Amino acid sequence: METIKTASFEYLISLAKEKPEGGYRFVLDGAEYDIQDVLEISAIATKHGYIVIY
């Protein structure tokens, strides 16, 4: 049976840490991403199999 993963958008945004040089470092399931805008988080979470709740 497959596990269904859900996360609120607010929680996912809280995982993004602002970098001094600009942008954000976002870590999800042990994978690190350097992003410019927190709106990129939804697409990343979807690729990891999450259903994002807004």
Stockholm file with secondary structure:
# STOCKHOLM 1.0

chainA/1-54         METIKTASFEYLISLAKEKPEGGYRFVLDGAEYDIQDVLEISAIATKHGYIVIY
#=GR chainA/1-54 SS CCCCEEEEHHHHHHTEEECTTSSEEEEETTEEEEESCGGGHHHHHHHTTEEEEC
#=GC SS_cons        CCCCEEEEHHHHHHTEEECTTSSEEEEETTEEEEESCGGGHHHHHHHTTEEEEC
//
